[in-house]
């Protein structure tokens, strides 16, 4: 479930791209979940025509998946819109295109035959790299939930330690094509590279018709995977060294990070471009540095989940240090390493924090949802009387904390986007003045430099925040 600040951030992005009416429809879907057309009209208080047009815009840009009479919204598609060139630029700008539209867009100013061959070849390369994919099935049907089906799936999920699938997850699974079709240019046509088996005129016409019906889109999942892996590699590089980062890159390339625990041989690392310069001993040392366990002589098991948890903890600890100070940071770090509740006095003694200051800081962290607290009543016997005292116990609940931190990150990203928009609107006159006039006026130069520095600072801060959001949202 996406947090409220995540929803607000997504709605802000949709408003900027498509306007308030489309954003209104999007917001209701994000808050309410799958809705019928009639319910969307009722909740938004828009006309049926406005709602239909808004849904078509959201479907076109891969934000909504229709199924039967309901729709499901994919939030991640709203939060992340990577930029590319050529074919990807067209797909990102228009949402989804058929092959003819892609070719027409790319063939401007070129000979048609040459352009078509070039576009087909480029599209094939993008499909092989999984940066482009066929759009999901336009409209899918899912079986109605019955009590028997729920019990069967619930028992199976319990055996596999998995939660039952939600309606949204079932829709996405039903709409997703198999990889052979999803990343193939000729899966439903009869085109063949063998010159001896040329298709007939009728089959060529049929293939052209199929191509016009087949829609393509940018594969956001692959872009996020690439950016996510890059962020994790840079995190390891900053905290360890280049050798550990090189080894981790090789692991992620070999496994595509499908599993939480993966097996890797030292020789696989040395086959990669950056790993070729590393000796076997250096690779082994980096694997040990990453906390890998040696299963066989040359085979290691890497716990990627442990590395992700470690990176998240480091990020949260840095937030606590900047926001609450070094004493609070020491106590938080002490608690984050344990799994049980710990009393205030013990925390203060073990972290060398003054006992008068420790409760204040711990309560502050608790009020900000960084700690979990429980009260324990203890009875002490003193002669003939019994005295009761309350002991406060503290603990870091990582899953709950990470959800809270992600919500704060969404809040921060939304504030940055709003501040950038405010600066641009407030200084619209300066932005519209020609560079020649700016150079001729010293006061204008100062204002322009100030605005440029502010926008660069806000933009770079937003990029850093995006990387952190990825660490908590996409792993």
The 8 nearest C-alpha neighbors of each residue, nearest first, counted from 0:
[[1, 2, 3, 29, 74, 402, 5, 30],
 [0, 2, 5, 6, 3, 74, 4, 29],
 [3, 1, 5, 4, 406, 6, 0, 402],
 [2, 4, 6, 5, 7, 1, 406, 30],
 [5, 3, 7, 410, 6, 409, 2, 406],
 [6, 4, 2, 8, 409, 3, 7, 1],
 [5, 7, 3, 9, 4, 8, 10, 2],
 [8, 6, 4, 10, 9, 5, 11, 3],
 [7, 9, 11, 5, 413, 6, 10, 4],
 [8, 10, 6, 12, 11, 7, 77, 78],
 [9, 11, 13, 7, 12, 8, 22, 26],
 [12, 10, 14, 8, 9, 13, 7, 15],
 [13, 11, 9, 15, 10, 14, 16, 8],
 [12, 14, 10, 16, 15, 11, 22, 17],
 [15, 13, 18, 11, 22, 19, 12, 17],
 [14, 16, 12, 13, 17, 18, 11, 19],
 [17, 15, 13, 14, 18, 12, 11, 22],
 [18, 16, 14, 13, 15, 21, 19, 22],
 [19, 17, 14, 20, 21, 15, 16, 22],
 [18, 20, 22, 14, 21, 23, 17, 13],
 [21, 19, 23, 22, 18, 24, 53, 49],
 [22, 20, 53, 24, 23, 19, 18, 17],
 [21, 23, 25, 19, 14, 20, 24, 13],
 [22, 24, 20, 26, 21, 25, 19, 27],
 [25, 23, 21, 27, 22, 26, 28, 43],
 [24, 26, 22, 28, 23, 27, 21, 29],
 [27, 25, 29, 23, 28, 24, 22, 10],
 [26, 28, 30, 24, 29, 25, 31, 23],
 [29, 27, 32, 25, 31, 26, 30, 33],
 [28, 30, 26, 27, 32, 31, 25, 6],
 [29, 31, 27, 28, 32, 26, 6, 3],
 [30, 32, 28, 27, 29, 33, 34, 26],
 [31, 33, 28, 29, 30, 34, 71, 72],
 [34, 32, 70, 71, 69, 28, 31, 35],
 [35, 33, 69, 38, 70, 39, 32, 36],
 [34, 36, 69, 38, 37, 68, 39, 33],
 [35, 37, 39, 38, 40, 34, 68, 69],
 [38, 36, 40, 35, 39, 41, 47, 34],
 [37, 39, 41, 35, 40, 36, 34, 42],
 [38, 40, 36, 42, 41, 37, 43, 34],
 [41, 39, 37, 38, 43, 45, 44, 42],
 [40, 42, 38, 44, 39, 43, 37, 45],
 [43, 41, 39, 40, 44, 38, 27, 45],
 [42, 44, 45, 40, 41, 39, 24, 23],
 [45, 43, 41, 40, 42, 46, 39, 47],
 [46, 44, 43, 40, 49, 50, 47, 41],
 [45, 47, 49, 48, 50, 40, 44, 43],
 [46, 48, 50, 49, 40, 51, 45, 36],
 [47, 49, 51, 46, 50, 52, 45, 53],
 [50, 48, 52, 46, 47, 51, 53, 45],
 [49, 51, 53, 47, 48, 52, 54, 46],
 [52, 50, 48, 54, 53, 49, 47, 55],
 [51, 53, 55, 49, 54, 50, 48, 56],
 [52, 54, 21, 50, 56, 55, 51, 49],
 [55, 53, 57, 51, 56, 52, 58, 50],
 [54, 56, 58, 52, 53, 57, 59, 51],
 [57, 55, 59, 53, 54, 58, 60, 52],
 [56, 58, 54, 62, 60, 59, 55, 63],
 [59, 57, 63, 55, 61, 60, 56, 62],
 [60, 58, 56, 94, 57, 61, 55, 95],
 [59, 61, 94, 57, 58, 62, 56, 95],
 [62, 60, 58, 59, 63, 57, 94, 76],
 [63, 61, 57, 73, 60, 72, 58, 76],
 [62, 64, 72, 58, 57, 71, 61, 73],
 [63, 65, 71, 70, 72, 58, 66, 62],
 [66, 64, 70, 138, 69, 71, 63, 67],
 [67, 65, 139, 138, 69, 140, 70, 68],
 [66, 68, 140, 69, 139, 138, 65, 141],
 [69, 67, 35, 66, 70, 65, 36, 34],
 [70, 68, 35, 34, 66, 33, 67, 65],
 [71, 69, 65, 33, 64, 66, 34, 63],
 [70, 72, 64, 33, 63, 167, 65, 73],
 [71, 73, 63, 62, 74, 64, 28, 70],
 [72, 74, 62, 75, 76, 63, 71, 77],
 [75, 73, 77, 76, 72, 78, 62, 9],
 [74, 76, 78, 77, 73, 79, 219, 62],
 [77, 75, 74, 78, 73, 79, 62, 219],
 [78, 76, 74, 75, 9, 79, 62, 12],
 [79, 77, 75, 76, 9, 74, 80, 12],
 [78, 80, 77, 76, 81, 75, 219, 223],
 [81, 79, 82, 78, 76, 77, 219, 91],
 [80, 82, 79, 83, 222, 219, 91, 223],
 [83, 81, 80, 88, 84, 91, 87, 92],
 [82, 84, 87, 88, 81, 85, 91, 86],
 [85, 83, 88, 87, 86, 82, 89, 91],
 [84, 86, 88, 87, 89, 83, 105, 90],
 [87, 85, 89, 88, 84, 90, 101, 105],
 [88, 86, 90, 83, 89, 84, 85, 91],
 [87, 89, 84, 91, 85, 83, 86, 90],
 [88, 90, 92, 86, 87, 91, 93, 85],
 [91, 89, 87, 94, 93, 92, 88, 95],
 [90, 92, 88, 94, 89, 93, 87, 217],
 [91, 93, 89, 90, 94, 88, 87, 60],
 [92, 94, 90, 91, 95, 89, 60, 96],
 [93, 95, 60, 90, 91, 59, 92, 216],
 [96, 94, 216, 215, 90, 93, 214, 59],
 [97, 95, 214, 215, 100, 101, 90, 98],
 [98, 96, 214, 100, 211, 99, 213, 215],
 [97, 99, 101, 100, 210, 102, 211, 96],
 [100, 98, 102, 101, 97, 103, 211, 210],
 [99, 101, 103, 97, 102, 98, 96, 104],
 [100, 102, 98, 104, 99, 103, 105, 96],
 [101, 103, 99, 105, 104, 100, 115, 106],
 [104, 102, 100, 106, 105, 101, 99, 107],
 [103, 105, 101, 102, 106, 100, 107, 89],
 [104, 106, 102, 103, 107, 101, 114, 85],
 [107, 105, 114, 109, 103, 104, 102, 108],
 [106, 108, 109, 105, 104, 103, 110, 111],
 [107, 109, 106, 110, 105, 111, 114, 104],
 [110, 108, 106, 107, 114, 111, 113, 105],
 [109, 111, 113, 112, 114, 106, 108, 107],
 [110, 112, 114, 113, 115, 109, 106, 103],
 [113, 111, 115, 114, 110, 116, 117, 109],
 [112, 114, 116, 110, 111, 115, 117, 109],
 [113, 115, 111, 117, 106, 112, 116, 110],
 [116, 114, 118, 112, 117, 113, 102, 111],
 [117, 115, 119, 113, 118, 114, 120, 112],
 [116, 118, 114, 120, 115, 119, 121, 113],
 [117, 119, 121, 115, 120, 116, 122, 114],
 [120, 118, 122, 116, 121, 117, 115, 123],
 [119, 121, 123, 117, 118, 122, 116, 124],
 [122, 120, 118, 124, 123, 119, 117, 125],
 [121, 123, 125, 119, 124, 120, 118, 126],
 [122, 124, 126, 120, 121, 125, 119, 127],
 [125, 123, 127, 121, 126, 122, 128, 120],
 [124, 126, 128, 122, 130, 127, 123, 131],
 [125, 127, 129, 123, 182, 131, 128, 124],
 [128, 126, 124, 129, 125, 123, 182, 130],
 [127, 129, 125, 126, 130, 124, 131, 123],
 [130, 128, 126, 127, 131, 125, 221, 182],
 [129, 131, 218, 125, 128, 221, 217, 126],
 [132, 130, 217, 218, 126, 129, 125, 216],
 [133, 131, 182, 181, 218, 216, 215, 217],
 [134, 132, 215, 181, 214, 216, 135, 182],
 [133, 135, 215, 214, 216, 132, 136, 95],
 [136, 134, 174, 175, 137, 176, 133, 64],
 [135, 137, 174, 138, 139, 134, 175, 176],
 [138, 136, 135, 139, 65, 64, 174, 134],
 [137, 139, 66, 65, 136, 67, 140, 64],
 [138, 140, 66, 174, 67, 136, 141, 173],
 [141, 139, 67, 66, 142, 138, 173, 170],
 [140, 142, 143, 139, 170, 173, 169, 66],
 [143, 141, 144, 140, 145, 169, 148, 139],
 [142, 144, 145, 141, 148, 140, 166, 146],
 [143, 145, 142, 148, 149, 146, 147, 141],
 [146, 144, 148, 147, 149, 143, 150, 142],
 [145, 147, 149, 148, 150, 144, 151, 152],
 [148, 146, 150, 145, 149, 151, 144, 152],
 [149, 147, 151, 145, 150, 146, 152, 144],
 [148, 150, 146, 152, 147, 151, 153, 145],
 [149, 151, 153, 147, 148, 152, 154, 146],
 [152, 150, 148, 154, 153, 149, 147, 155],
 [151, 153, 155, 149, 154, 150, 156, 148],
 [154, 152, 150, 156, 151, 155, 149, 163],
 [153, 155, 157, 151, 156, 152, 150, 158],
 [154, 156, 152, 158, 157, 153, 151, 159],
 [157, 155, 161, 153, 159, 158, 154, 160],
 [156, 158, 160, 154, 155, 159, 161, 153],
 [157, 159, 155, 156, 160, 154, 161, 153],
 [158, 160, 156, 157, 161, 155, 154, 162],
 [159, 161, 157, 158, 156, 162, 155, 154],
 [162, 160, 156, 159, 157, 163, 158, 155],
 [161, 163, 156, 164, 160, 157, 153, 159],
 [164, 162, 153, 156, 165, 161, 152, 149],
 [165, 163, 168, 169, 162, 166, 167, 152],
 [164, 166, 168, 167, 169, 163, 170, 162],
 [165, 167, 169, 168, 170, 164, 33, 71],
 [166, 168, 170, 165, 169, 71, 171, 33],
 [169, 167, 171, 165, 170, 166, 164, 172],
 [170, 168, 166, 172, 167, 171, 173, 165],
 [171, 169, 173, 167, 172, 168, 174, 166],
 [172, 170, 174, 168, 173, 169, 175, 167],
 [171, 173, 169, 175, 170, 174, 168, 176],
 [172, 174, 170, 171, 175, 169, 139, 141],
 [175, 173, 136, 171, 135, 172, 139, 170],
 [176, 174, 135, 172, 173, 171, 177, 136],
 [177, 175, 181, 135, 180, 174, 178, 136],
 [176, 178, 179, 180, 181, 175, 182, 174],
 [177, 179, 181, 180, 182, 176, 183, 175],
 [180, 178, 177, 181, 182, 183, 186, 176],
 [181, 179, 183, 178, 177, 186, 182, 176],
 [180, 182, 178, 133, 176, 132, 177, 179],
 [183, 181, 126, 132, 180, 178, 179, 133],
 [184, 182, 180, 186, 185, 181, 179, 126],
 [183, 185, 186, 123, 182, 126, 122, 180],
 [186, 184, 188, 187, 183, 190, 189, 180],
 [185, 187, 183, 180, 188, 184, 179, 189],
 [188, 186, 185, 189, 209, 206, 180, 184],
 [187, 189, 185, 206, 190, 186, 209, 210],
 [190, 188, 191, 198, 206, 187, 185, 202],
 [189, 191, 188, 185, 198, 192, 197, 206],
 [192, 190, 193, 189, 196, 197, 194, 198],
 [191, 193, 194, 190, 196, 197, 195, 189],
 [192, 194, 191, 195, 196, 197, 190, 198],
 [193, 195, 196, 197, 192, 191, 198, 190],
 [196, 194, 193, 197, 192, 191, 198, 190],
 [197, 195, 194, 193, 198, 191, 192, 190],
 [196, 198, 194, 195, 199, 191, 193, 190],
 [197, 199, 202, 203, 196, 200, 189, 190],
 [198, 200, 202, 201, 203, 197, 204, 196],
 [199, 201, 203, 202, 204, 198, 205, 197],
 [202, 200, 204, 203, 199, 205, 198, 206],
 [201, 203, 205, 199, 204, 200, 198, 206],
 [204, 202, 206, 200, 201, 205, 199, 207],
 [205, 203, 207, 201, 202, 206, 200, 208],
 [206, 204, 202, 208, 203, 207, 209, 201],
 [205, 207, 209, 203, 188, 208, 204, 202],
 [208, 206, 210, 204, 209, 205, 203, 211],
 [207, 209, 205, 211, 206, 210, 204, 212],
 [210, 208, 206, 212, 207, 211, 213, 205],
 [211, 209, 207, 213, 212, 208, 98, 206],
 [210, 212, 208, 209, 97, 213, 207, 98],
 [211, 213, 209, 210, 214, 208, 97, 207],
 [214, 212, 210, 211, 97, 209, 215, 133],
 [213, 215, 97, 96, 134, 133, 95, 212],
 [216, 214, 133, 95, 96, 134, 132, 97],
 [215, 217, 95, 90, 132, 131, 134, 94],
 [218, 216, 131, 219, 90, 130, 132, 87],
 [219, 217, 131, 130, 220, 221, 132, 216],
 [220, 218, 222, 221, 217, 223, 76, 80],
 [219, 221, 223, 218, 222, 224, 130, 76],
 [222, 220, 224, 223, 219, 218, 130, 225],
 [223, 221, 219, 225, 224, 220, 226, 218],
 [222, 224, 226, 220, 221, 225, 227, 219],
 [225, 223, 221, 227, 222, 226, 228, 220],
 [224, 226, 222, 228, 223, 227, 229, 221],
 [227, 225, 229, 223, 228, 224, 230, 222],
 [226, 228, 224, 230, 229, 225, 223, 469],
 [229, 227, 231, 225, 230, 226, 224, 232],
 [228, 230, 226, 232, 227, 231, 225, 233],
 [231, 229, 227, 233, 228, 232, 234, 226],
 [230, 232, 234, 228, 229, 233, 227, 235],
 [233, 231, 229, 235, 244, 234, 230, 228],
 [234, 232, 236, 230, 235, 231, 237, 229],
 [233, 235, 231, 237, 232, 236, 230, 238],
 [236, 234, 232, 238, 233, 237, 239, 244],
 [235, 237, 240, 233, 244, 239, 241, 234],
 [236, 238, 234, 235, 239, 233, 240, 241],
 [237, 239, 235, 236, 234, 240, 233, 310],
 [240, 238, 236, 235, 237, 243, 241, 244],
 [239, 241, 236, 242, 243, 244, 237, 238],
 [242, 240, 244, 236, 243, 245, 239, 235],
 [241, 243, 245, 244, 240, 285, 246, 282],
 [242, 244, 285, 246, 245, 241, 240, 247],
 [243, 245, 241, 236, 247, 232, 242, 246],
 [246, 244, 248, 242, 243, 247, 241, 249],
 [245, 247, 249, 243, 248, 244, 268, 242],
 [246, 248, 250, 244, 249, 245, 243, 251],
 [249, 247, 245, 251, 246, 250, 244, 252],
 [248, 250, 252, 246, 268, 247, 251, 253],
 [251, 249, 247, 253, 248, 252, 254, 246],
 [250, 252, 255, 248, 254, 256, 253, 249],
 [253, 251, 249, 255, 250, 254, 248, 256],
 [254, 252, 250, 251, 255, 249, 267, 256],
 [253, 255, 256, 251, 252, 250, 257, 261],
 [256, 254, 251, 252, 257, 253, 250, 224],
 [257, 255, 254, 251, 258, 259, 252, 250],
 [258, 256, 255, 254, 259, 261, 260, 251],
 [257, 259, 260, 256, 261, 254, 303, 255],
 [258, 260, 304, 303, 302, 261, 257, 256],
 [261, 259, 302, 258, 301, 303, 300, 262],
 [262, 260, 301, 300, 258, 263, 259, 302],
 [261, 263, 300, 299, 301, 298, 264, 260],
 [262, 264, 299, 298, 300, 261, 265, 250],
 [265, 263, 298, 266, 267, 297, 299, 262],
 [264, 266, 268, 267, 297, 282, 263, 269],
 [265, 267, 269, 264, 268, 270, 279, 297],
 [268, 266, 270, 264, 265, 269, 263, 271],
 [267, 269, 249, 266, 265, 270, 274, 271],
 [268, 270, 274, 275, 266, 267, 271, 265],
 [271, 269, 267, 268, 275, 274, 266, 272],
 [272, 270, 274, 269, 273, 268, 275, 249],
 [271, 273, 274, 275, 270, 269, 276, 268],
 [274, 272, 275, 271, 245, 276, 269, 277],
 [273, 275, 269, 271, 277, 276, 268, 272],
 [276, 274, 269, 277, 273, 272, 270, 271],
 [275, 277, 274, 273, 278, 269, 272, 271],
 [278, 276, 274, 275, 281, 282, 279, 269],
 [277, 279, 281, 280, 282, 276, 269, 275],
 [278, 280, 282, 281, 283, 277, 265, 269],
 [281, 279, 283, 278, 282, 284, 277, 285],
 [280, 282, 284, 278, 283, 279, 277, 285],
 [283, 281, 285, 279, 280, 284, 286, 278],
 [282, 284, 280, 286, 281, 285, 279, 287],
 [283, 285, 281, 287, 282, 286, 288, 280],
 [286, 284, 288, 243, 282, 287, 283, 242],
 [287, 285, 283, 289, 288, 284, 291, 282],
 [286, 288, 290, 284, 291, 289, 285, 283],
 [289, 287, 285, 286, 290, 284, 243, 291],
 [290, 288, 286, 287, 291, 285, 243, 301],
 [289, 291, 287, 288, 286, 292, 301, 302],
 [292, 290, 301, 287, 300, 286, 289, 299],
 [291, 293, 300, 299, 294, 290, 301, 287],
 [292, 294, 299, 295, 298, 291, 300, 296],
 [295, 293, 299, 298, 292, 300, 296, 297],
 [296, 294, 298, 297, 293, 299, 292, 264],
 [295, 297, 298, 294, 293, 299, 264, 265],
 [298, 296, 264, 295, 265, 299, 293, 266],
 [299, 297, 264, 295, 263, 294, 296, 293],
 [298, 300, 293, 263, 294, 262, 292, 264],
 [301, 299, 262, 292, 291, 261, 263, 302],
 [300, 302, 291, 261, 260, 303, 262, 299],
 [301, 303, 260, 305, 304, 259, 300, 306],
 [304, 302, 306, 259, 305, 260, 301, 307],
 [303, 305, 307, 259, 302, 306, 308, 260],
 [304, 306, 308, 303, 302, 307, 309, 259],
 [307, 305, 309, 303, 304, 308, 310, 302],
 [306, 308, 304, 310, 309, 305, 311, 303],
 [309, 307, 305, 311, 310, 306, 304, 312],
 [308, 310, 306, 312, 307, 311, 305, 313],
 [311, 309, 307, 313, 308, 312, 306, 314],
 [312, 310, 314, 308, 313, 309, 307, 315],
 [311, 313, 315, 309, 314, 310, 316, 308],
 [312, 314, 316, 310, 311, 315, 309, 317],
 [313, 315, 311, 317, 312, 316, 310, 318],
 [316, 314, 318, 312, 317, 313, 311, 319],
 [317, 315, 319, 313, 318, 314, 312, 320],
 [316, 318, 320, 314, 315, 319, 313, 321],
 [319, 317, 315, 321, 316, 320, 322, 314],
 [320, 318, 316, 322, 317, 323, 321, 328],
 [319, 321, 324, 328, 317, 318, 325, 322],
 [322, 320, 318, 319, 323, 324, 317, 325],
 [321, 323, 319, 320, 318, 324, 317, 327],
 [324, 322, 319, 320, 327, 321, 325, 328],
 [325, 323, 320, 327, 326, 321, 322, 328],
 [324, 326, 328, 327, 320, 329, 323, 321],
 [327, 325, 329, 328, 324, 352, 330, 323],
 [326, 328, 330, 329, 325, 324, 323, 360],
 [329, 327, 325, 320, 331, 326, 330, 319],
 [328, 330, 332, 326, 327, 331, 333, 325],
 [331, 329, 333, 327, 332, 328, 350, 334],
 [330, 332, 328, 334, 333, 329, 327, 335],
 [333, 331, 335, 329, 334, 330, 328, 336],
 [332, 334, 330, 331, 335, 336, 329, 337],
 [335, 333, 331, 337, 336, 332, 394, 395],
 [334, 336, 332, 395, 337, 333, 331, 338],
 [337, 335, 334, 333, 332, 338, 395, 331],
 [338, 336, 334, 335, 339, 333, 394, 395],
 [337, 339, 336, 340, 394, 335, 395, 334],
 [340, 338, 337, 394, 341, 393, 334, 395],
 [339, 341, 394, 393, 392, 342, 338, 373],
 [340, 342, 392, 393, 339, 394, 343, 346],
 [343, 341, 392, 345, 344, 391, 393, 346],
 [342, 344, 346, 345, 391, 347, 392, 358],
 [345, 343, 347, 346, 342, 348, 354, 357],
 [344, 346, 348, 347, 343, 342, 349, 341],
 [347, 345, 343, 349, 344, 348, 350, 342],
 [346, 348, 352, 344, 350, 345, 349, 351],
 [349, 347, 345, 351, 346, 350, 344, 352],
 [348, 350, 346, 347, 351, 345, 352, 333],
 [349, 351, 347, 352, 348, 346, 330, 329],
 [352, 350, 348, 349, 347, 353, 346, 326],
 [353, 351, 347, 350, 357, 354, 326, 348],
 [354, 352, 356, 355, 357, 347, 351, 348],
 [355, 353, 357, 356, 347, 352, 344, 358],
 [354, 356, 353, 357, 358, 359, 352, 347],
 [357, 355, 353, 359, 354, 358, 360, 352],
 [356, 358, 354, 360, 359, 355, 347, 353],
 [359, 357, 361, 360, 356, 362, 355, 343],
 [360, 358, 362, 356, 357, 361, 363, 355],
 [359, 361, 363, 357, 362, 358, 327, 364],
 [360, 362, 358, 364, 363, 359, 357, 365],
 [363, 361, 365, 359, 364, 360, 358, 366],
 [362, 364, 360, 366, 361, 365, 359, 367],
 [365, 363, 361, 369, 367, 362, 366, 370],
 [364, 366, 370, 362, 368, 367, 363, 369],
 [367, 365, 363, 368, 364, 362, 369, 370],
 [366, 368, 364, 365, 369, 363, 370, 362],
 [369, 367, 365, 366, 370, 364, 400, 403],
 [368, 370, 364, 365, 367, 400, 395, 371],
 [371, 369, 365, 395, 368, 394, 364, 372],
 [370, 372, 394, 393, 395, 365, 396, 373],
 [373, 371, 393, 392, 370, 394, 391, 374],
 [372, 374, 392, 391, 375, 393, 371, 340],
 [375, 373, 391, 390, 392, 389, 376, 372],
 [374, 376, 390, 389, 391, 377, 373, 392],
 [375, 377, 389, 388, 390, 387, 374, 378],
 [378, 376, 388, 387, 389, 375, 379, 390],
 [379, 377, 387, 386, 385, 388, 380, 376],
 [378, 380, 386, 385, 387, 381, 377, 388],
 [381, 379, 385, 384, 382, 386, 378, 383],
 [382, 380, 384, 385, 383, 379, 386, 378],
 [383, 381, 384, 380, 385, 379, 386, 378],
 [384, 382, 381, 385, 380, 386, 379, 378],
 [383, 385, 381, 382, 380, 386, 379, 387],
 [386, 384, 380, 379, 381, 378, 387, 383],
 [385, 387, 379, 378, 380, 384, 388, 381],
 [388, 386, 378, 377, 379, 376, 385, 389],
 [387, 389, 377, 376, 378, 390, 386, 379],
 [390, 388, 376, 375, 377, 374, 391, 387],
 [389, 391, 375, 374, 376, 392, 388, 342],
 [390, 392, 374, 342, 373, 343, 375, 389],
 [393, 391, 342, 341, 373, 340, 372, 374],
 [394, 392, 372, 340, 341, 371, 342, 373],
 [393, 395, 340, 371, 370, 334, 396, 339],
 [396, 394, 370, 335, 397, 371, 334, 369],
 [397, 395, 399, 398, 400, 394, 371, 370],
 [396, 398, 400, 399, 395, 401, 335, 312],
 [399, 397, 401, 400, 396, 402, 403, 395],
 [400, 398, 402, 401, 397, 396, 403, 368],
 [399, 401, 397, 403, 402, 398, 396, 369],
 [402, 400, 404, 398, 403, 399, 397, 405],
 [403, 401, 405, 399, 400, 404, 406, 398],
 [402, 404, 400, 406, 401, 405, 407, 399],
 [403, 405, 401, 407, 406, 402, 400, 408],
 [406, 404, 408, 402, 407, 403, 401, 471],
 [405, 407, 403, 409, 404, 408, 4, 2],
 [408, 406, 410, 404, 405, 409, 411, 403],
 [409, 407, 405, 411, 410, 406, 412, 404],
 [408, 410, 412, 5, 406, 4, 411, 407],
 [411, 409, 407, 413, 4, 408, 412, 406],
 [410, 412, 408, 414, 409, 413, 407, 415],
 [413, 411, 409, 415, 414, 410, 408, 416],
 [412, 414, 416, 8, 410, 415, 411, 409],
 [415, 413, 417, 411, 412, 416, 418, 410],
 [416, 414, 418, 412, 417, 413, 419, 411],
 [415, 417, 413, 419, 418, 414, 412, 420],
 [418, 416, 420, 414, 415, 419, 421, 413],
 [417, 419, 421, 415, 420, 416, 414, 422],
 [420, 418, 416, 422, 421, 417, 415, 423],
 [419, 421, 417, 423, 418, 422, 424, 416],
 [420, 422, 418, 424, 419, 423, 425, 417],
 [423, 421, 425, 419, 420, 424, 426, 418],
 [422, 424, 420, 426, 421, 425, 427, 419],
 [423, 425, 427, 421, 426, 422, 420, 428],
 [426, 424, 422, 423, 427, 421, 428, 420],
 [427, 425, 423, 429, 428, 424, 422, 430],
 [426, 428, 424, 430, 429, 423, 425, 431],
 [429, 427, 431, 426, 430, 432, 425, 424],
 [428, 430, 432, 426, 431, 427, 447, 443],
 [429, 431, 427, 428, 432, 426, 423, 447],
 [430, 432, 428, 429, 427, 433, 426, 434],
 [433, 431, 429, 430, 428, 434, 436, 437],
 [432, 434, 435, 436, 431, 437, 430, 429],
 [435, 433, 437, 436, 438, 432, 439, 431],
 [434, 436, 438, 433, 437, 439, 432, 440],
 [437, 435, 439, 438, 434, 433, 440, 432],
 [436, 438, 434, 443, 435, 439, 440, 444],
 [439, 437, 435, 436, 440, 434, 444, 441],
 [438, 440, 436, 437, 435, 441, 444, 443],
 [441, 439, 443, 437, 438, 442, 444, 436],
 [440, 442, 444, 443, 445, 439, 438, 437],
 [443, 441, 445, 444, 440, 446, 437, 447],
 [444, 442, 446, 440, 437, 445, 441, 447],
 [445, 443, 441, 447, 442, 446, 437, 448],
 [444, 446, 448, 442, 443, 447, 449, 441],
 [447, 445, 449, 443, 444, 448, 450, 442],
 [446, 448, 444, 450, 449, 445, 443, 451],
 [449, 447, 451, 445, 450, 446, 444, 452],
 [448, 450, 446, 452, 447, 451, 445, 453],
 [451, 449, 453, 447, 448, 452, 446, 454],
 [450, 452, 448, 454, 453, 449, 447, 455],
 [453, 451, 455, 449, 450, 454, 448, 456],
 [454, 452, 450, 456, 455, 451, 457, 449],
 [455, 453, 457, 451, 456, 452, 458, 450],
 [454, 456, 458, 452, 453, 457, 459, 451],
 [457, 455, 453, 459, 454, 458, 452, 460],
 [458, 456, 460, 454, 455, 459, 453, 461],
 [457, 459, 455, 461, 460, 456, 454, 462],
 [458, 460, 462, 456, 461, 457, 455, 463],
 [461, 459, 457, 463, 458, 462, 456, 464],
 [460, 462, 464, 458, 459, 463, 465, 457],
 [461, 463, 465, 459, 464, 460, 458, 466],
 [464, 462, 460, 466, 465, 461, 459, 467],
 [463, 465, 461, 467, 462, 466, 468, 460],
 [464, 466, 462, 468, 463, 467, 461, 469],
 [467, 465, 469, 463, 464, 468, 230, 462],
 [466, 468, 464, 470, 469, 465, 463, 471],
 [469, 467, 465, 471, 470, 466, 472, 464],
 [468, 470, 472, 466, 473, 467, 471, 465],
 [469, 471, 467, 468, 472, 473, 474, 466],
 [472, 470, 468, 469, 405, 473, 474, 467],
 [471, 473, 469, 468, 470, 474, 405, 467],
 [472, 474, 469, 470, 471, 227, 223, 468],
 [473, 472, 470, 471, 469, 307, 227, 304]]
